[in-house]
Amino acid sequence: MAADATTLTVPGPQGPRDIRISSPARVLWPETGITKLGLAEYLVAVGDAFIEANGDRPVSLQRFPGGVDGEQFFSKNPPKGAPEWVRAVPVTYPSGRSHPQLVLDEPAAAVWAAQMNTVVFHPWASRAGASDLPDQLRIDLDPQPGTDFGDAVPAALALRDLLDEVGLTAFVKTSGNRGIHVYAPIEPEHEFLDVRHAVIAAARELERRMPSRVTTAWWKEERGERVFVDFNQANRDRTMAGAYSPRALPWASVSCPLEWDELESAVPRELTVGTVPGRLAERGDPWAGMASSRGRIDVLLDWWRRDLEAGLGEPPFPPDFPKMPGEPTRVQPSRAKRPD
């Protein structure tokens, strides 16, 4: 008996490609009933915008063989059996180790990844041809317990204005859950550590302007009911769900680009695998042509140096990173203050 499968024809720049979808009726999101085939069809529907946002970048795949409520794992190496037209590029991780990662150049590659049970796509902030040099400054506004999406909106609007002050054009998307992602295209002329420092400088300035609403405190016990500006998402090999990527949440939400004037009225739970294709067809892509708005981070790096001179040093890195120059001890404050 033949295995349950279907074939999906995916248009693309090299002509249509036929992608085999095994177990097409497998339900990935039990709450909504969206199947593996439904996910593949979604990626076809948003394919051009998805590739413009996430293509030509090293990408990590978050895969769910049994659906979003089951086991998951990340693929950083290209999965076995990748078609010959799907490429990979070497990238260097914080450990100094180098290894190839997948690159998506056309919608069919994203559909093939969905066939391999990928639900969430995590692109790097750099291009495949210069993976050490980010061309996007990315800032993750993460509402802490006691706050929600609505609390992140004023912070995002203030951040847009702040970035405009330093010559950067900001774009916004939902995280797919409670947070907001703010991106600014930049010239690929600085390494990840410099871009991280630029993000920290912007985050600290935002915190100064909104101290009761925004925090840069790395340790959760110090954040309170504020929106955390997660500067460590700017590190090498740290990624966020890409634009138009589905999320592994029960309601099948999407990390959806918005126009700035939509942000205050946006309802992230309504931006889903089921609704975003129609929205995109009706309104177009708010992130179209983003790369043509590149700016420079020189002013933010001046702010970073200013803060260093004022005694604000390097904040902690993620726990899996090697110890970095100038970094404080990775011990949460309440434990560090305990007497021996």
C-alpha positions as CSV (number, residue, x, y, z in Angstrom):
1,M,0.0,0.0,0.0
2,A,1.4,3.4,-1.0
3,A,2.3,5.8,1.7
4,D,-0.2,8.6,2.3
5,A,1.2,11.6,0.4
6,T,0.3,14.4,-2.0
7,T,2.3,16.7,-4.3
8,L,2.1,20.4,-4.1
9,T,3.2,22.5,-7.1
10,V,5.1,25.6,-5.9
11,P,5.8,28.5,-8.2
12,G,9.1,30.3,-8.0
13,P,11.9,32.2,-9.7
14,Q,13.3,29.0,-11.3
15,G,9.9,27.8,-12.4
16,P,7.4,25.6,-10.6
17,R,8.7,22.8,-8.4
18,D,6.7,19.7,-7.3
19,I,7.1,19.1,-3.6
20,R,6.0,15.8,-2.1
21,I,4.1,16.2,1.2
22,S,3.9,13.1,3.2
23,S,1.1,12.6,5.8
24,P,-0.7,15.7,4.5
25,A,-3.7,15.2,6.8
26,R,-1.6,15.1,10.0
27,V,-2.9,17.8,12.3
28,L,-0.2,20.1,13.4
29,W,-2.3,22.6,15.4
30,P,-5.0,20.5,17.2
31,E,-6.9,23.5,18.5
32,T,-7.5,24.8,14.9
33,G,-7.3,21.6,12.9
34,I,-4.6,23.0,10.6
35,T,-2.8,20.1,8.9
36,K,0.7,19.6,7.5
37,L,-0.8,20.3,4.0
38,G,-2.4,23.4,5.4
39,L,0.9,24.7,6.6
40,A,2.5,24.0,3.2
41,E,-0.3,25.8,1.4
42,Y,0.1,28.7,3.7
43,L,3.8,29.0,2.8
44,V,2.8,29.0,-0.9
45,A,0.3,31.7,-0.3
46,V,2.8,34.0,1.5
47,G,5.8,32.7,-0.4
48,D,7.1,35.8,-2.1
49,A,6.8,38.0,1.0
50,F,8.2,35.2,3.2
51,I,11.3,34.8,1.0
52,E,11.9,38.6,0.7
53,A,12.0,38.7,4.5
54,N,13.8,35.5,5.3
55,G,15.6,34.4,2.1
56,D,19.3,34.6,1.5
57,R,20.0,34.2,5.2
58,P,21.3,31.3,7.3
59,V,18.2,29.8,8.9
60,S,17.5,27.4,11.8
61,L,14.5,25.2,11.6
62,Q,12.2,24.5,14.6
63,R,10.7,21.1,13.8
64,F,7.7,19.4,15.3
65,P,7.3,15.8,14.0
66,G,4.1,15.1,16.0
67,G,2.5,18.6,15.9
68,V,3.0,21.7,18.0
69,D,2.0,20.1,21.3
70,G,4.5,17.3,20.9
71,E,8.3,17.0,20.9
72,Q,10.4,19.6,19.0
73,F,14.0,20.1,18.1
74,F,16.1,22.7,16.2
75,S,17.9,21.9,13.0
76,K,20.9,24.1,12.4
77,N,22.6,21.6,10.0
78,P,20.8,21.1,6.7
79,P,18.4,18.2,7.1
80,K,19.4,15.0,5.2
81,G,17.8,14.6,1.8
82,A,17.7,18.3,1.0
83,P,17.1,18.8,-2.7
84,E,20.1,19.8,-4.8
85,W,18.6,23.2,-5.4
86,V,18.5,24.0,-1.7
87,R,21.8,25.5,-0.6
88,A,23.7,25.9,2.6
89,V,26.4,28.3,3.8
90,P,29.0,28.0,6.5
91,V,28.5,30.2,9.6
92,T,30.6,30.7,12.7
93,Y,29.0,30.1,16.1
94,P,29.9,31.8,19.4
95,S,32.1,28.8,20.3
96,G,34.2,29.5,17.2
97,R,33.0,26.3,15.5
98,S,31.9,26.7,11.9
99,H,29.2,24.6,10.3
100,P,26.8,24.9,7.3
101,Q,23.2,26.2,7.7
102,L,20.3,26.1,5.3
103,V,19.5,29.1,3.1
104,L,16.0,29.6,1.6
105,D,16.1,31.1,-1.9
106,E,12.5,30.4,-3.1
107,P,9.1,29.4,-1.7
108,A,9.6,25.8,-2.6
109,A,12.5,25.6,-0.2
110,A,10.2,26.7,2.7
111,V,7.6,24.2,1.6
112,W,10.2,21.5,1.6
113,A,11.2,22.5,5.1
114,A,7.5,22.2,6.1
115,Q,7.6,18.7,4.6
116,M,10.4,18.1,7.1
117,N,8.1,19.1,9.9
118,T,9.4,22.7,10.3
119,V,6.8,25.0,11.8
120,V,8.9,28.0,12.9
121,F,11.7,29.5,10.8
122,H,14.5,31.4,12.5
123,P,16.6,33.5,10.1
124,W,19.9,35.1,11.0
125,A,20.3,38.9,11.0
126,S,23.0,38.6,8.3
127,R,23.0,37.6,4.7
128,A,24.3,34.3,3.4
129,G,27.2,36.0,1.6
130,A,28.4,37.9,4.7
131,S,27.2,35.9,7.6
132,D,29.5,37.7,10.1
133,L,28.0,41.2,9.3
134,P,24.4,41.8,10.2
135,D,22.3,43.9,7.9
136,Q,19.4,44.1,10.4
137,L,19.3,45.7,13.8
138,R,16.7,43.7,15.7
139,I,15.1,44.6,19.0
140,D,12.7,42.2,20.9
141,L,10.2,43.9,23.2
142,D,9.2,41.2,25.6
143,P,6.3,41.9,28.0
144,Q,7.1,40.5,31.5
145,P,4.5,38.9,33.8
146,G,1.8,41.4,34.6
147,T,2.2,43.1,31.2
148,D,0.9,42.2,27.8
149,F,1.0,43.2,24.1
150,G,-0.7,46.5,24.8
151,D,2.1,47.5,27.2
152,A,4.7,46.8,24.5
153,V,2.9,49.1,22.0
154,P,3.9,52.4,23.5
155,A,7.5,51.2,23.9
156,A,7.6,50.2,20.2
157,L,6.3,53.6,19.1
158,A,8.8,55.4,21.3
159,L,11.6,53.1,19.9
160,R,10.6,53.9,16.4
161,D,11.0,57.6,17.1
162,L,14.3,57.0,18.9
163,L,15.7,55.0,15.9
164,D,14.5,57.8,13.6
165,E,16.5,60.3,15.6
166,V,19.7,58.3,14.9
167,G,18.9,57.9,11.2
168,L,17.4,54.4,11.2
169,T,14.1,53.4,9.6
170,A,12.1,51.1,11.8
171,F,9.8,48.3,10.8
172,V,7.5,46.4,13.1
173,K,5.9,43.0,13.4
174,T,4.1,41.0,16.0
175,S,6.1,38.2,17.7
176,G,3.1,35.9,17.2
177,N,2.5,36.0,20.9
178,R,2.6,38.9,23.4
179,G,5.8,40.6,22.2
180,I,6.7,43.0,19.4
181,H,9.8,42.9,17.1
182,V,11.3,46.1,15.8
183,Y,13.8,45.8,13.0
184,A,15.9,48.5,11.3
185,P,17.9,47.7,8.1
186,I,21.5,48.6,8.4
187,E,24.6,48.6,6.3
188,P,26.5,45.3,6.7
189,E,29.7,46.9,8.0
190,H,29.8,45.8,11.7
191,E,30.3,42.5,13.4
192,F,27.6,41.0,15.7
193,L,29.2,42.3,18.9
194,D,29.1,45.9,17.6
195,V,25.5,45.5,16.6
196,R,24.7,44.1,20.0
197,H,26.3,47.2,21.5
198,A,24.2,49.4,19.3
199,V,21.0,47.6,20.5
200,I,22.1,48.0,24.1
201,A,22.6,51.7,23.6
202,A,19.2,52.1,22.1
203,A,17.6,50.0,24.8
204,R,19.2,52.0,27.6
205,E,18.1,55.3,26.0
206,L,14.6,53.9,25.7
207,E,14.7,52.9,29.4
208,R,15.7,56.4,30.4
209,R,12.7,57.8,28.5
210,M,10.3,55.2,29.9
211,P,11.7,54.0,33.2
212,S,8.3,52.9,34.6
213,R,7.5,50.9,31.4
214,V,10.7,49.6,30.0
215,T,13.7,47.7,31.5
216,T,17.0,46.4,30.3
217,A,17.6,44.3,33.4
218,W,18.9,40.9,32.3
219,W,17.9,39.1,35.5
220,K,14.1,38.4,35.7
221,E,14.0,39.2,39.4
222,E,14.9,42.8,38.6
223,R,12.5,43.4,35.7
224,G,9.2,44.0,37.5
225,E,6.0,44.5,35.5
226,R,7.7,46.2,32.6
227,V,8.6,45.4,29.0
228,F,12.1,43.9,28.7
229,V,14.2,45.0,25.8
230,D,16.0,41.7,25.1
231,F,19.4,43.0,23.8
232,N,20.8,39.5,23.7
233,Q,18.7,38.6,20.7
234,A,21.2,40.7,18.8
235,N,24.0,38.2,19.5
236,R,25.5,35.9,16.9
237,D,23.4,32.7,16.5
238,R,20.5,34.3,18.4
239,T,17.4,34.5,16.2
240,M,13.7,35.4,16.4
241,A,10.8,33.9,14.4
242,G,11.0,35.3,10.9
243,A,8.4,37.6,9.3
244,Y,5.4,35.5,8.2
245,S,6.7,32.5,10.1
246,P,4.1,30.5,11.9
247,R,4.4,30.0,15.6
248,A,4.0,26.8,17.6
249,L,1.1,28.2,19.6
250,P,-2.3,26.6,19.9
251,W,-4.1,29.3,17.8
252,A,-1.6,29.0,14.9
253,S,-0.5,32.6,15.1
254,V,2.0,34.2,12.7
255,S,4.8,36.7,13.3
256,C,3.2,39.2,11.1
257,P,4.6,42.5,9.7
258,L,2.4,45.5,10.3
259,E,2.2,49.1,9.2
260,W,3.0,51.4,12.1
261,D,-0.5,52.9,12.1
262,E,-1.9,49.4,12.6
263,L,0.0,48.6,15.7
264,E,-2.2,50.1,18.4
265,S,-5.3,48.3,17.1
266,A,-3.6,45.0,16.3
267,V,-4.8,41.7,17.9
268,P,-1.9,39.2,17.5
269,R,-4.2,36.2,18.1
270,E,-6.1,37.1,15.0
271,L,-3.0,37.1,12.7
272,T,-2.9,33.4,12.0
273,V,-2.0,30.8,9.4
274,G,-5.7,31.0,8.4
275,T,-6.0,34.8,8.1
276,V,-2.6,36.2,7.1
277,P,-2.7,35.1,3.4
278,G,-5.9,37.0,2.9
279,R,-4.5,40.1,4.7
280,L,-1.4,40.0,2.6
281,A,-3.4,39.6,-0.7
282,E,-5.6,42.6,0.3
283,R,-3.1,45.0,1.9
284,G,0.3,44.0,0.5
285,D,3.5,43.5,2.4
286,P,4.4,46.3,4.9
287,W,8.0,45.1,4.8
288,A,8.3,45.2,1.0
289,G,11.6,46.9,0.0
290,M,12.9,47.0,3.5
291,A,16.5,46.5,2.5
292,S,16.4,49.8,0.5
293,S,16.1,51.8,3.7
294,R,19.5,50.8,5.2
295,G,21.1,53.2,7.7
296,R,24.2,53.2,9.9
297,I,24.7,52.5,13.6
298,D,27.4,55.1,14.2
299,V,25.3,57.3,16.5
300,L,24.2,54.3,18.6
301,L,27.8,53.2,18.9
302,D,28.7,56.8,20.1
303,W,26.0,56.3,22.7
304,W,27.5,53.0,23.7
305,R,30.9,54.6,24.2
306,R,29.3,57.5,26.1
307,D,27.6,55.0,28.5
308,L,30.8,53.1,29.0
309,E,32.5,56.3,30.0
310,A,29.7,56.9,32.4
311,G,30.2,53.6,34.1
312,L,27.6,51.5,32.3
313,G,29.5,48.4,31.3
314,E,28.9,45.2,29.3
315,P,25.7,43.4,30.5
316,P,25.6,39.6,30.7
317,F,25.6,37.4,27.7
318,P,23.4,34.2,27.4
319,P,24.6,31.3,29.6
320,D,25.7,29.2,26.7
321,F,28.1,31.8,25.4
322,P,31.8,31.8,26.3
323,K,32.9,34.4,28.9
324,M,33.2,37.7,27.1
325,P,35.6,40.6,27.7
326,G,34.2,43.1,30.2
327,E,31.3,40.9,31.1
328,P,30.1,40.8,34.8
329,T,29.8,37.6,36.8
330,R,26.8,35.5,35.6
331,V,25.2,35.3,39.0
332,Q,21.7,36.6,39.6
333,P,21.8,39.5,42.1
334,S,19.9,37.9,44.9
335,R,22.4,35.0,45.0
336,A,25.4,37.3,44.7
337,K,24.3,39.2,47.8
338,R,23.9,36.2,50.0
339,P,26.5,36.1,52.9
340,D,28.9,33.1,52.9
